[in-house]
Amino acid sequence: MWPHGSIPIKDYAIETPFKKPSKDDTFHEVKIDFNPSSAIEAIHFILKDEETGASYQHKGRDFRVSLVNYLEDDGNMIHAKSSFGKWPDAVEQLPNMVLKAEASCDSKNENRRLEGFYEEQPIVKEVSVGNMVNVAIRKFPDAANIVLHLETDIPGDVVVHWGVCRDDAKTWEIPAVPYPPETTVFRNKALRTLLQPTGNGSRALFTLDEKLDGFLFVLKLDANSWVNFQGNDFYIPLSSARSVKGQSDSESEETSGKAHTDGIINEIRNLVSGLNSEKSLQTKVKEAKESILNEIEKLAAEAYSIFRSSTPSYPEEDSDADDAEPTINISSGTGSGFEILCQGFNWESNKSGRWYMELKEKASEISSLGFTVIWLPPPTESVSSEGYMPKDLYNLNSRYGTIDELKDLVKSLHGVGLKVLGDVVLNHRCAHYQNQNGVWNIFGGRLNWDDRAVVGDDPHFQGRGNKSSGDNFHAAPNIDHSQDFVRKDLIEWLCWLREEIGYDGWRLDFVRGFWGGYVKDYLDASEPYFAVGEYWDSLSYTYGEMDHNQDAHRQRIVDWINATNGTAGAFDVTSKGILHSALERREYWRLLDQKGKPPGVVGWWPSRAVTFIENHDTGSTQGHWRFPGGKEMQGYAYILTHPGTPAVFYDHIVSHHRSEIGALISLRNRNKIHCRSIVEIVKAERDVYAATIDDRVAVKIGPGYYEPPSGPQRWSLALEGYDYKVWEASS
């Protein structure tokens, strides 16, 4: 009775794909044949979206189709009506599910009689898209008004339904004129303004009295679609703008700390892109939204405090304000903001059995190059010698050395000023024992979990846990982080590693496999100095050629960072892939996105982007995705001069690239380039890419020509190598 294409799900369900009866049909269907005299009384089912993995139910429970006429209707029953009838109007109910059940009547058994029937049920599918709303406020000197600039990249005609308030009660009222163009009064209670289209969305300018307390608004997309803030109006406080000194476009003054606050504002925009209305952005659980709001509040307070305490500096004054470092705030997502990461191993480092001792001998050399953080290999006992198939998490005698040698190494690295990251594998764990079916899913050691710790949707390991919150890693049992006992044990283990070994932070392996919200729990508890996750999946290609627009790829990485509430950064796989094509195919135009920014994660959320060109997986003896040969220094000239946190691979430090890498690190430190530095791309053509960073450094990669223009700034060539040059600004 199983339809074609069906597969068993454990021992209690069947999964069957929908199919079109013919090419011309609109609907998909599944036909299940039953013997009318069988003992089956009802069918239970849910619908699964193959694209997203989402399940669709009926009133929060399984759909239930009765095959007999005597089952009690619990409110979830889909059953026969008195006779066939017309289908309800299906307009605007897409996608729809059509249920059809037919069986012959059995006159000998009235209790099993089933009439044919149709019933239609609407299915609502949520599609996640990323849009943002930016609001900027400026108070001009010697003016009694505040100018508010509102901009969004939501496509189409967008109407702002808005008003103002005068106190904390946030009571809507209509302000005095002037109003922006295309503004109408709505029921004498609010105003409606059609945003004016721009190249990438729409915007409007609002001139408001400085005595007002706040600006209230929602966005109207069409007759039935509104964008609000978690069910409430957007509220923009105006009182803080009164104490902030503004600048006109003609003024040449710069506010101290501009680079830092611009970076903070960009972070707020990315966090806000994780929140929005029922139409525009993906739904998040209440706790995740509250966490993001808390982070926004912290960043906003930081930016405001810098603006309040800032004083303008004029070009004619002999001021060293431009040389002042941005305020340093330690965060696990960024460290100090000035971190430079060294990967302290490669794929072959385990072969000698004494890697910890070998690396200890190089500690002073690594520190002298200017690195601030070093990433060590996985420390646990592992089925694979490289450490990425962990078994007993508390056994730290590995192929890299003993636990005592690891402690000694960490102590030596601390002694030369390096922070130390442990490589922790939280997604999966290799079992010690087999279950009654011969499947390896029972664990030993101090964390002697049973198969409840294994996700329930990976048929390879027959776990009894819940469905995985990410992508499964099929080489080992995937851990179910939704289990309280699992999270408790992993938190204790991470805290033990911090205390016992002295790790300062974490490199998190295969974070695609579980929800970033669990990562936040682990980081909140273990309080690392710095943390970075490996979210690695494929970029977008068309007929074997990389697409220019990789927004979908970097959005997935940004979504994961958002899920951690920004407590972790992520390796900028997007930038690495784009650098590959740009350098290998001489297509340097790829290094500019549609909005004039860097095209990787570093263009959207630079403080959480850990940029790199190679690691133990992509390079070394594995070579899964090796950087274009002979062009490594172009890659390092890019990441070591740009915002983000750059990471350098061990093999390149001990190669002929060592001195050039050291010179670039020295230049980065000398010019105080940090994870939130401001990059301005000035050229991105077929054979050349050029940019300035914080107006202090200019860089060119590619064989094409570029020289920084002469002007108020004088540029001097600081470094030069094969197809790259770097200049420094001199006063």
SVG drawing of the C-alpha trace seen along z (x, -y; Angstrom):
<svg xmlns="http://www.w3.org/2000/svg" viewBox="-26 -80 88 88">
<polyline fill="none" stroke="black" stroke-width="0.4" points="0.0,0.0 3.0,-2.3 3.0,-4.9 6.0,-5.0 9.0,-6.7 8.1,-6.2 10.7,-5.5 10.3,-4.4 11.1,-6.8 12.3,-4.6 9.5,-2.1 6.5,-4.4 6.1,-6.6 6.5,-6.8 7.8,-9.7 6.2,-10.0 6.9,-12.8 4.1,-14.6 3.9,-14.3 2.0,-16.0 -0.5,-13.6 0.7,-15.3 2.8,-18.2 -0.2,-20.4 -1.6,-19.9 -1.3,-22.7 -1.6,-20.5 0.6,-17.8 -0.9,-14.7 -0.3,-11.4 -2.5,-8.4 -2.7,-5.8 -4.7,-2.7 -6.5,-0.9 -8.4,2.2 -11.9,1.1 -12.1,4.1 -8.8,3.5 -8.5,2.5 -7.1,-0.9 -9.3,-3.6 -7.4,-6.8 -4.4,-8.3 -2.2,-10.7 0.2,-13.0 2.1,-16.3 3.6,-18.1 7.3,-18.8 9.0,-21.6 12.0,-20.0 13.6,-23.4 13.5,-24.6 12.8,-21.4 9.8,-23.1 6.8,-21.0 3.2,-22.0 0.5,-20.8 -3.2,-21.3 -4.0,-23.4 -0.6,-22.5 -1.1,-18.7 -1.1,-16.1 -3.6,-16.1 -6.0,-13.2 -8.2,-11.7 -10.8,-9.3 -11.5,-6.2 -14.5,-5.2 -17.6,-7.1 -17.5,-6.4 -14.3,-8.1 -14.8,-11.0 -14.0,-14.4 -11.3,-16.1 -11.3,-19.3 -8.4,-18.1 -10.3,-15.6 -10.6,-15.9 -13.6,-13.8 -16.4,-13.3 -19.3,-15.7 -22.8,-14.7 -22.0,-14.6 -19.7,-16.0 -19.8,-19.7 -18.0,-22.6 -14.6,-23.4 -14.2,-26.7 -12.8,-29.7 -9.1,-29.1 -8.0,-32.6 -5.0,-33.9 -4.6,-30.6 -1.2,-29.4 0.1,-26.9 -3.0,-24.8 -3.4,-21.2 -6.2,-19.2 -7.2,-16.1 -9.1,-13.4 -10.3,-10.2 -12.5,-7.7 -13.6,-4.2 -16.4,-2.0 -19.3,-1.5 -19.5,1.7 -23.2,2.4 -22.5,5.3 -20.6,3.1 -22.4,-0.2 -19.7,-1.3 -17.0,-1.3 -18.9,-3.1 -16.9,-6.0 -18.2,-8.5 -15.9,-10.2 -15.1,-13.8 -12.9,-16.8 -11.6,-19.3 -9.2,-22.1 -6.9,-23.4 -4.7,-26.6 -1.0,-26.2 0.9,-29.4 4.6,-29.3 6.9,-31.8 9.7,-33.0 12.7,-34.7 14.0,-37.7 16.5,-40.3 15.5,-43.9 16.5,-46.8 15.2,-50.2 17.9,-52.8 17.1,-56.0 19.6,-58.7 19.1,-61.9 21.1,-65.1 20.8,-68.4 22.3,-71.3 24.1,-74.1 22.1,-77.3 18.9,-75.6 15.7,-74.8 15.0,-71.8 16.1,-68.2 16.4,-66.4 15.5,-62.7 16.5,-60.6 14.6,-57.3 15.7,-54.8 14.8,-51.2 15.7,-48.7 12.3,-47.1 11.3,-47.0 8.2,-48.7 6.1,-51.5 6.5,-52.0 4.4,-54.4 5.5,-55.7 2.6,-56.0 4.0,-58.4 3.6,-60.9 5.4,-62.4 5.1,-62.3 6.0,-64.7 6.6,-62.3 7.1,-58.7 3.5,-57.9 4.2,-57.9 0.8,-59.3 0.6,-60.0 0.1,-63.5 0.6,-65.3 3.6,-67.7 3.6,-71.2 4.6,-71.7 6.8,-71.3 6.2,-67.8 8.0,-65.7 6.5,-65.5 3.7,-63.0 2.4,-63.4 -1.3,-63.2 -3.2,-63.4 -4.8,-60.2 -7.9,-60.7 -6.4,-63.7 -4.3,-61.3 -1.3,-60.6 0.5,-61.4 1.3,-59.2 4.3,-59.8 5.2,-57.9 8.9,-57.2 10.8,-58.5 12.6,-55.8 16.4,-55.6 18.7,-53.2 18.4,-50.5 15.2,-51.3 13.4,-54.5 13.8,-57.2 12.4,-60.5 13.7,-63.4 11.6,-64.7 12.1,-68.2 11.0,-68.1 10.9,-70.5 13.7,-69.9 11.3,-70.0 9.6,-66.8 10.4,-63.7 10.1,-61.0 9.2,-59.9 6.7,-57.1 6.1,-55.1 5.1,-51.9 5.6,-51.0 2.7,-50.3 3.5,-48.0 0.1,-47.4 -3.5,-47.3 -2.9,-44.3 0.8,-44.3 2.5,-46.4 5.9,-46.4 6.2,-47.1 8.5,-46.3 7.5,-43.0 3.9,-44.1 4.6,-47.6 5.3,-50.9 8.8,-51.8 10.0,-54.5 12.9,-56.8 13.9,-59.0 14.7,-62.6 15.8,-64.0 19.4,-62.6 19.8,-64.5 19.6,-67.8 23.0,-67.3 24.7,-66.0 26.4,-68.6 25.7,-68.1 27.7,-68.9 26.6,-70.4 27.8,-68.8 30.1,-71.8 31.8,-71.5 35.2,-69.7 35.3,-68.9 35.5,-65.3 34.2,-63.9 36.7,-62.0 35.9,-58.3 34.1,-58.4 35.6,-55.2 34.6,-53.4 31.0,-54.7 30.4,-54.1 31.4,-50.5 29.0,-50.3 26.2,-51.8 26.8,-49.2 26.5,-46.5 23.2,-47.9 21.9,-47.8 22.9,-44.2 21.3,-43.3 18.1,-45.2 18.1,-43.2 17.4,-40.2 14.2,-41.8 11.2,-43.0 7.6,-42.4 5.5,-39.4 6.1,-40.2 9.8,-41.2 12.0,-39.2 12.3,-35.7 10.5,-34.8 12.6,-34.3 11.7,-33.1 11.0,-35.7 14.2,-35.1 16.4,-35.5 14.7,-38.8 15.2,-40.1 18.9,-39.2 19.4,-41.1 17.6,-44.1 19.9,-44.0 22.9,-44.0 21.5,-46.9 21.0,-48.9 24.6,-48.3 26.0,-49.4 23.7,-52.4 24.7,-53.5 28.4,-53.1 28.0,-55.1 26.0,-57.8 28.6,-58.1 31.3,-58.6 29.4,-61.3 28.5,-63.1 32.2,-63.2 33.6,-64.1 34.9,-67.4 35.4,-68.5 38.9,-68.8 39.7,-71.2 42.3,-70.7 44.1,-73.9 44.6,-72.9 47.6,-70.8 45.5,-68.0 46.4,-64.4 42.8,-63.2 43.1,-61.1 45.8,-59.1 43.7,-58.3 42.7,-54.6 39.0,-53.8 37.6,-52.9 38.5,-49.3 35.6,-47.2 36.3,-43.5 33.7,-41.2 33.8,-37.5 32.7,-38.4 35.6,-40.8 38.2,-40.5 39.6,-44.0 38.9,-44.7 42.6,-44.8 43.1,-41.0 45.3,-39.2 44.8,-35.5 47.4,-32.8 46.3,-29.3 48.9,-27.3 48.8,-24.0 48.1,-22.3 46.7,-18.9 50.0,-17.1 50.8,-18.6 49.7,-15.5 52.1,-13.1 55.1,-13.7 53.1,-13.1 54.8,-16.1 53.3,-19.1 52.7,-21.0 56.4,-20.9 57.4,-21.9 55.0,-24.9 56.2,-26.0 59.7,-26.5 58.1,-28.9 56.0,-30.9 58.4,-33.9 58.8,-34.0 55.0,-34.0 54.5,-36.7 57.2,-38.9 55.4,-38.9 52.6,-40.9 49.9,-38.2 47.7,-38.6 45.7,-35.3 46.7,-31.7 44.3,-28.9 45.4,-25.4 44.2,-22.1 41.4,-20.0 42.8,-18.7 40.6,-15.7 41.0,-12.0 39.7,-11.3 39.0,-8.5 40.8,-10.5 44.3,-11.6 43.6,-15.2 41.2,-15.5 37.9,-16.3 36.1,-13.0 36.2,-13.4 35.4,-10.6 36.1,-11.1 35.9,-14.9 37.8,-14.9 40.7,-12.8 43.2,-15.4 46.0,-13.1 45.9,-13.3 48.1,-12.8 49.4,-16.4 50.8,-15.6 49.8,-15.0 47.6,-17.2 50.6,-18.3 52.4,-19.3 49.3,-21.3 49.2,-23.1 52.9,-23.9 52.4,-25.2 49.5,-27.5 51.5,-28.9 54.4,-29.7 52.0,-31.3 50.6,-33.5 54.1,-34.4 54.8,-36.0 51.4,-37.9 49.3,-35.6 45.7,-34.7 44.9,-31.0 41.9,-29.5 40.9,-25.9 39.4,-24.1 36.2,-22.5 33.9,-20.1 30.4,-20.4 28.4,-19.2 29.2,-15.5 30.9,-12.9 32.1,-9.3 30.5,-6.6 32.2,-4.0 29.6,-1.2 26.9,0.2 23.2,0.4 21.2,3.6 21.0,3.0 24.7,2.8 24.7,-1.0 27.4,-3.1 25.4,-5.6 26.3,-4.9 29.0,-7.0 31.5,-6.3 34.0,-8.2 32.9,-11.0 30.1,-12.0 28.4,-8.6 25.4,-9.7 22.9,-7.2 21.2,-7.5 18.9,-10.3 21.9,-12.6 21.8,-11.8 19.5,-13.6 16.5,-11.6 16.5,-12.5 19.8,-10.9 19.0,-7.3 22.7,-6.3 22.8,-6.5 19.2,-5.8 19.2,-8.5 16.2,-9.0 16.7,-12.8 14.8,-15.6 15.2,-16.6 18.5,-18.3 18.6,-22.1 21.1,-22.2 22.7,-20.1 23.8,-16.6 27.4,-15.5 27.0,-11.9 30.4,-10.5 29.5,-10.5 26.5,-10.8 25.2,-14.4 24.6,-15.7 21.1,-16.9 21.8,-20.3 18.1,-20.7 18.6,-18.2 19.1,-19.9 21.6,-17.4 23.7,-17.7 23.9,-21.5 24.7,-21.3 27.5,-18.8 29.0,-20.8 29.0,-24.0 30.8,-22.3 33.3,-20.9 34.0,-24.3 34.4,-25.9 36.7,-23.1 38.9,-23.7 39.1,-27.4 40.1,-26.7 42.3,-23.6 44.1,-24.4 43.9,-28.1 42.2,-28.6 41.1,-32.2 38.5,-31.4 37.2,-29.0 37.3,-28.1 33.9,-26.3 33.9,-23.4 31.0,-22.8 28.6,-25.2 26.2,-24.6 25.1,-21.5 23.3,-23.1 21.4,-26.3 23.5,-29.4 21.3,-30.1 22.9,-27.1 26.3,-28.6 25.2,-31.8 24.4,-29.7 27.9,-28.1 29.7,-31.4 27.7,-33.2 28.7,-30.5 32.3,-30.0 33.0,-33.7 35.7,-33.5 37.9,-36.5 37.3,-35.6 35.2,-33.1 34.8,-32.2 32.6,-29.7 33.2,-27.7 30.1,-28.1 31.2,-26.7 28.9,-25.9 29.0,-26.4 28.8,-29.7 26.4,-30.3 27.4,-29.2 25.7,-29.2 27.0,-26.7 30.2,-26.3 30.9,-30.1 30.7,-31.9 27.8,-34.4 28.7,-38.0 26.1,-38.4 26.9,-36.2 24.5,-37.9 22.6,-34.7 25.8,-33.0 27.0,-35.7 23.4,-36.1 23.5,-32.5 26.7,-33.3 25.3,-36.5 22.1,-34.7 24.2,-32.3 26.1,-35.2 22.8,-36.8 21.5,-33.6 24.5,-33.7 23.5,-37.3 26.9,-38.4 28.7,-36.6 30.8,-34.8 32.4,-35.9 32.5,-33.6 35.1,-32.8 34.4,-34.9 34.1,-32.0 32.3,-34.4 35.3,-36.7 37.7,-33.7 35.6,-32.3 35.3,-35.7 39.0,-36.3 39.6,-33.0 37.7,-34.0 38.9,-37.6 42.6,-36.6 42.5,-33.4 40.4,-34.7 41.6,-38.3 38.1,-39.6 38.9,-42.1 35.6,-43.8 34.1,-41.0 35.5,-42.7 32.8,-45.3 29.2,-44.5 26.1,-46.3 26.2,-48.8 29.9,-49.8 31.0,-47.6 33.2,-44.6 31.2,-41.6 31.8,-39.2 30.7,-39.2 33.3,-41.9 31.1,-44.2 28.0,-43.6 29.2,-42.9 33.0,-43.6 33.5,-43.3 32.2,-39.7 34.0,-38.7 37.2,-36.6 38.9,-36.9 41.3,-34.2 42.7,-32.8 43.7,-29.3 43.4,-26.8 44.0,-23.2 41.0,-22.0 41.4,-24.2 45.2,-24.0 47.9,-21.9 47.9,-18.3 44.2,-18.2 43.9,-21.0 40.1,-20.9 39.9,-24.5 43.5,-25.8 44.0,-29.5 45.3,-30.4 49.0,-29.5 51.4,-32.4 48.7,-34.9 48.8,-34.3 50.3,-37.7 47.7,-39.5 45.2,-37.8 47.1,-38.8 47.5,-42.4 43.7,-42.5 42.7,-40.9 45.6,-42.5 44.7,-46.0 40.9,-45.7 38.5,-45.6 37.5,-42.4 39.8,-40.1 42.4,-38.6 43.6,-35.0 47.0,-33.8 47.6,-30.1 50.6,-28.4 52.1,-27.0 52.4,-30.6 54.2,-31.8 56.9,-29.2 57.2,-29.7 59.0,-32.4 55.9,-34.6 56.9,-35.1 58.7,-38.5 56.0,-40.0 53.2,-38.8 55.2,-40.3 55.5,-43.6 51.8,-43.8 51.0,-42.9 53.4,-45.7 51.7,-48.2 48.2,-47.2 49.3,-47.7 51.2,-50.9 48.1,-52.4 45.7,-51.1 43.5,-49.3 40.8,-47.3 37.8,-45.2 35.5,-48.2 37.8,-50.3 36.1,-52.1 37.0,-51.0 36.4,-53.1 36.7,-51.2 38.1,-53.5 38.6,-51.1 37.3,-47.6 38.0,-46.7 39.1,-43.7 42.7,-43.8 42.9,-46.0 41.3,-46.6 42.1,-49.6 40.8,-50.9 41.6,-53.3 41.1,-52.3 40.5,-54.9 42.1,-57.4 45.4,-56.1 46.2,-53.2 45.8,-52.7 46.1,-49.3 46.2,-48.0 46.0,-44.4 46.2,-43.1 48.4,-43.8 46.5,-46.9 47.6,-50.5 46.6,-52.5 48.3,-55.3 46.6,-57.2 45.7,-60.7 47.7,-63.7 45.8,-66.1 45.6,-67.1 47.0,-63.7 50.5,-62.8 50.9,-59.1 54.2,-57.2 54.7,-53.7 55.2,-51.4 55.1,-47.9 55.3,-46.4 55.2,-42.8 54.0,-40.7 50.9,-42.5 50.2,-44.4 51.2,-47.8 50.4,-49.4 50.7,-53.1 50.6,-55.0 49.3,-58.6 51.8,-61.0 50.9,-64.4"/>
</svg>
